[in-house]
Amino acid sequence: MASVEHLSTSSGAPPAVEQTTKAATAAREQHVDPLNVSGAIDEQGNVLAFDYEALRQKFDTALIDEPLRQRFERVTGKKLHRLIRRGHFFSHRDLDKILDCYERGDTFFIYTGRGPSSDSMHLGHAIPFLFTKELQDIFDVPVVIMLTDDEKFQFRGAKEGRDLGEFLDYAYSNAKDIIAMGFDVKKTFIYSDVEFFGGHYMQNVTEFETLLTNNQVRGAMGFDGSTSIGMNSYPAKQCVAAFASSYPELFGAPDFCRPRPRSKGSFEKRPRREIAAIPCLIPCAIDQDPYFRLVRDNCHRMKAPSPKPALIHAKFLTALQGPGGKMSASDPTSAIFMSDTQKQIEKKINKYAFSGGRATKEEHEKYGGNPDVDVAYDYLTYFLEDDEELAQIRELYKAGTLSTGNLKKKCIAELQKFVGGFQDRRNEATDDVLDKFMTPRKMEYAGNPHPIKTEEAVVQLNGETTEEKPDRKGKRERKMEKLEQKKREKELEKLALRNRDETSGES
């Protein structure tokens, strides 16, 4: 589909795109869950941009506001990554607690994942890993990356009559893509679900499954009675990936049944509570949040309880066709793939990238372009590092001084540079390198080199240092823990009554 060079109505929404709308399509609201994402459609059939504020309020997440951004820079001593500076990672759950943890010098780990549905990742897949790698560099902590080949087979492959082995192959290929993002092998563990599950991980899965009801899973995931048993049970597997106790070897402890004779080497029957207590930070797209609401609601009920994982949410990278869609591995014209050649990148941007420019050169110079709906400009906000240059491009485009063609040329150059560098590193990701990343082993990490110890009781507030008595801080923490526990107990009582009522109604 060729790019459209004019603006639509005053709403700024692009015309309906081919793969998502047809003539006389009924209006609908945006829909976002872990397995299905679609933008809203207005009464004229136009696909609308995602309303992230409405989504944030629906999911009840916190905004990454200016005070939190300032604190992030103050605690880490590092400039914010452009993906946070420009609002692409915009929402969070308990990111402030992770900063507390880092400030004290306590251990935590980062967990994210990839659903391998094709042989190559596209730019939309690469964004969370680009950011996760940055977090690894900033915090110097372990990173765990889950490849959900089992889930992709359940959701897509089985319906299409494809073989599970195909998705395992995708997992290995995608793992090499992820390695090429620049992760440190000393503190990164990548695993395929099909290959890795066992030991303490499966013990956690088995226990966590007993804590989830069908109604909880259906409510979070949008499942119904026609959903397979495999998909209904899968959320527990992804949930416990946020527990450090699922990976004891990464933290220097033996697992239960790694492939080895029991007479050689040590093993432990059950996860250690001290490992389970290690916090987790999850960078992910906002559509994955329902999985981790299930974790946060139930993690304290485990025999070896884990803290609620913290999350930092990303927006979707816009499809080439414009706002309201996201890049899809199943639609080559919607995405720039990490395996695309330099020529293919140039052709896709020129041919498919929706433009905020005017219909004619004269109109563009008179009225200017709209960068807010322009895909080439949007991609520059992800990959162009210089804030001043980006701001200048925006103003020139709005003024009509910068043409659509020249804006696309700048976008093409930045994408070619990013993808070209990736491909050079991808060529170095051999099977031997892959084996190193996918072998469970003790991670080597240092964390915060200059922690503020609890006994010092020093609080950094708005750049000023104030003294505080340690025992008062401890009392406050204990009081908050008791209030939180009472709140959880009330929630569980309500849930039990609701489940009992539903069961009575069904009978």
N, C-alpha and C positions, 0 to 999 in steps of 0.2 A: 504494500500500500504506500503510495507516494505521500510525502509530507505535505501538509496543508499550510500555505504561506500566509493565510489571513487569520485574524482573530474572529471568534464567534461573537455571541451576544455580550452584553455588558457584564454578564456573570463571569466572563473570563474562562469558561469551560470550553474544551475543544469539542469539535463535532464528534458524533458517535463513531466509535472505531469498529472496524469490520468484525473482529472476532468476539466482541462482547455485546453488540447491539444490532438490531434489525429494524426496519421500518415498523412503526406502530408498536414498538416495544413498550410495555407497561412500565410506569415509574416504579422504582424500588429503592429501598434504603441500602446503605453500605453494609456488607456482611464480612466479619473477620473472626475466624477461629483457626486453630492450628492446622486444619486440613483444607479449608476453603476461604479464599479471599476474593472479594469483588467490590468494586466501587459503586456508589449510588448512581442511579439513572434518573434524570428529571423527566417531566411529562413530554418534552420534545425529543426524548431519546438520547440526550447528551450524557456521556459519562462524566461524572463530577470528580473533582479531586477528593482524596481521602480527607475526612474531617478528623484530624488527630486529637483535637481537644475533646470532641465528643467521645472518641474512643477511649481517651485517658480517663474521662469522667465515668464512662460505663464500666471500665475495669477497675476504677478507684485506685489509680496509681498517682504518685507524686510527680510534679513537674521538676525538672532540673533547672532551678532558678538561679539568678545571679549570685545570691549568697552562697549557694552550694558550689557553684563554679569557682568562686573566689576561694572557698575553703579547700577545694580539690587542689588548686594551684599552691596554696599556702602549705598544706600538709605534705604534698609530694615534692614541692620545689621544682615542678616542671610546668611548662606552658601547656594549656589544654590542647588536646588534639583538635584539628579542624572539624572533625565530625561532631564534637560536642560544641565547639565555638559557634557552629552554624546551625545548630538545632537538629541535626540528623539523628543523634541519640538525644532524646528529649524527655524521657520519662524514667522513673526508677521506683524501686522498693528497697528501702533501707541502705541505699548507697552511703548515707551518712554513717551508718554503723560499721561499714567496711573501712571508711576513713578513720573511724575511732580505732579499729583493730590495727590498721597499719601504723597509726600514730603511736600506739603502745608498743609496737614491734611484735605483735602476736601473729601466728601463722594463719593464713587462709589460702584457699586455692580458687582458681578460675575454671569454670566449666562452660563449654558451649558445644554445639553439634552441627551435623550436616546430614540431611536426608538424601542419600545418593540415588538420584533418579536419572542421571545421564553420565556419559563418559567424561564430560568436561563441565566444570563450574562456569557460571557466567558472572558478570560484574556484580549483580545483586547478591549472589552467594559470597562473593569475595569481601564485601564490605564488612560484615561482622568479624571476619578473620583478620582483616586489616586493623580493625579497632582492638580486637583481643590481643593481637601481637603487640600493639602499642601498650596495652595494660600490663602485659607480661614484662615489657622493658621498664615501665614506670615502677611497678611494685616488686619486681624480682621474686615472683611466686610461681608455683607449679600451675600448668595449664593442662586440663583434661579435655579431650575432644572425642565425642561420641559419633560414630557413623551408623545411622539407624537403617541398615540394609533390611532388617527384618520388617520394620514398620513400612518401608516403601514397597516391599513385596506384598505385604498384607493389604495395603491401601490401593495399590495400583497394579502390581505385577500379577497377582492371583486373578484379578478381574479380567485381565487381558490375556490370560493363558500363558504368561511368560514364566521362565524358570528362575528359582531363587538364586541359582549360581550367577545369573546375569547381574543381580543387584550386589552380590558379593564382589564381583569384578569392578562394578562401579565404585564400590567403597574403596578398594585399593587404589584405583585411579584418582579418585577425589582426595584420598589421603596424600598422594604425591602433590596434588594441587595445593593442598593446605600447607604442606611442608614448604612449598615454594613461596609462601607468604612471608617466610623468614623466621619461623619459630626456632627457639633454642632447644636442641635435642636433649640437653642436660636437664631441662625442666618442663618437658612436654611429653605427654602420653596420649597416643591416638589409638582407638580401638574400634573394631567392627563388632556389632552386637552378636552376630552369628558366630564369630570366632571366639569372643572373649567371655561371654556369660558363663558363670560358674562360681564356685567358692563363696566368699562373703557377699559378692554382688547378688547372687541368686538367693542367698539367705535373706538379704535385705528386701529383695523383690517379694519373696514368699511372705515375709512378715508384713510388708506394706500392703500387699493385696488384701490382707484380712482387715485393714483399716478403711478400705474404700468400698462404698456401696455402688451398685449399678446406677442408682439415681444421681449420685455425686458425679460419676464419670460421664453419664449422659448429659447432665446439666453443663458441665465444663466443656465437653467436646462436641456437643451437638449430635450425639449418637441417638439411635432409636432401636426399636425391636428388630430391625432388619440388619443391624450392624453385626459383623462376625464376632465370634468369641475372641479371636486373635486381636482384633482392634479394641475390643472392650478391655482386654487384659493388658494391652500394651502400655497405657499411661503409667502403671506402676513401675515398669522397667525404666521409662525415661525419668520418672520422679526420683528414684533412688540414685540416679547418676549424680545428683546434687549432694550425696552423702560421702564424705571423705572415707567413711568406714567401708565403702564399696571397693576401695583401692588400697588396702593396707600396705602393699609392697611399696607404693609410692612414698609412704611415710616411714619406711624402715621396719615394718612388721611383717611377719609371714602370713600368707593367706591360708585358707582351709584345704583346698584341693587343686593347686596348680599341678599340671602334668609332671609328676615326679614320683618315684617309689616312696612310700611313706617311711620306709626304713632309712631314707637318705634325706636330710634336711628337715627343718622344723615346720610344723603347721599348727594352726590354731582353729579350734572349733567355732568360736563365735567372735564377732567384731569387738575391738577394744573401745571402751567408752571414751577414752581420751582422744582417740582418732575420730570417732563419731562427732566429737564436740568442735572439730575444726570448721570454721565458717566457710561459706561458698559464695562467690560472686558469679552471676550468669549474665553475660552480654548476649542479647538475642533480639530478633525482630518482635514487635509488639504482638503479633498473632500467636506467639508461643507462650504468652503469659498464662493462659488457662491451665497448662500442665503444672506450672509451679505454684499456682494458687492451691492446687491439691496438695502439693508438698508442704506449703506453709501452714495449711490447715491441720496437717496430721503428723508432721515430723516429730513433735514433742511426745507422741504416743508410742514411739518405738522403744524397745527394751534398752537399746543404746541410743538415746535421743540425739538428734542433730539440731542445730539452730536453724531458724528460718533462713533459707537462702536469700541473698540480696540479688536484685535484678537491675539491669540498665537496658532500656528498650530503644530499638532503632525504628525509624520510619522505613517504608518500602522504597527501594530504588525504582523510580518511575520507568515504566515500559517505554520503548522507543515511540510508541503511538501517543503517549502523553498521559496527563493526570487521570487517575481513576483505575489504572492498571499497574501491575508490577511485572518485572521480567519473569518469563516462564521458560523452563528448559524444554517444554513441549512445543513451543512456538519460536522457531529460529528468528523470525522477523521482529520479535519483541525484545530481543536481548543481544548484547555484545558478549560473546563467549570468550573465555580465557584462552581458547585454542584458535580463535580467529586470526587470520593473517592481517598484516597492516592494510592491505588492499580491501579486505572484507570489512574492516572497521570503518574505513573511509566511505565505502559504498553504503553501509547500513546507516551511518549518520546522515549522509547526504540524501538518501532515498526515503528512509523511514522516520527519522527523528522529527517529531512534531515541532513546529516553529511558532514562535510568538510574534513573528514579523508580519508586515502588512502585505496586501495583495500585489501592490506595485512598488517600484523603487520610489516613485514620487510620493506615494502615501506614507511609505515607511520614513522617508526623510522629513515629511511634514508632521506626522503624528507620533512617530517612534514605535518601538517594539515593546512587547510585554514579556519581560524576563521571568515572570512568575509562572507562566505556562510553557515556557520554552525549554525543551528537553536538553538541548545542547548547553544552555546556561546552567540548568539544574545539575548536569553531570560535572560541570566545572566546579560547582560548589563542593563536590565530593573529592575531586582529584587535584585541583589547583591550590597550592599551599599558600601563596601570597595573598593576604587579606586585602591589601591596598590595590593590587592589580585586579582582583575580583570585583571590588567596589567600583573601580574605574570602568571595567567592562560593562557592569550593570548600568551605570549612568550614561555611557556612550550609546548603549543599545536603546535605552528609554528615550534618549534625545534624537534617535534616528541617525546618528553619526556613524555608528557601527552597523553594518549590514548583516542580514541573516547568514549570507554566504561566508563572511569573514568570522562571524561568531562560531559557525560550524567548523571552520578551518582550525580555530584555536582549540575547540573541543576535541577534534580528531587528533591533533598533535599531542594533547595531554593523555588521551586514552591509548594512543599508540606507544607512548613512552611507558605508561604504567603496565600495559599488557606485554610489551616487548621485554621489559625487565623481568616480569614474572616468568615469561617463557624461557629466558636464559637460565633462571634458577630452577625451573621445572626440569630442564634437561639434565640437571645435576642430581635430581631425586631418583637415584637408582633403587633397585630392589634391596640392596644392602642397607642403604640409608633408611628405606621404609621399615625394614626389620628392626632397626634401632629405635625408631619412634614408637613402634607397635609392640615392643617387648616391655612387660611390667618390670619396673626396677625402681630403686630409691632415687627420688628426685634430688637435684643439687640446686639449692636456691638460698638466698641470703635475707630476703625481706628488707625491712627498713634499716638502713645503716645508722640512722640517728634517731632511735625511738625516744619518746618521752615516757619514762617509766611511771607506773602508777604510784609508787612510793614517793616520787618527787612531787606528785600532786600539782603539776603545773598545767594550767589550762590556757591554750592560745585562743584568744577571743578578739576578733577585729584587729589583729596585728598587735594587741597588747598582752602582756604576760601578767597574770594575777595569781596569787597564792591561794590555795584552798586546802582545808583540812581533809586528810585522807579518810578519816572515819565518817565524816559527813557525806562524802561521796559514796561510800559503801552503803550507808543507810538508805540513801536515795535509790541506789540500784536495787537493793533488796525490796524496797517498797514497790518499785515498778514491776519487779518480777512477780510479787504476790498479786498485784492488780492484774497483771497479764494472765496469771494462772487462773484467777477467778473468772476472768472474761472467757478463757478457753473452756472452763468447766460449764459455764452457762451456755456457750455455743453448742457444746456436745450434748447437753441436756435437751436443748431445743431440737437438735438434729435427731436425737433418739426418739423424741415424741413425734416429730414429723415422719420419721421412718415407720414408727409403730402405726400412726394414722393411715399412712399410705398402704401398709401391709394389710390393715383391717379393711380398707376400701377395696383392695384387690381381691380379698377373699369373699 
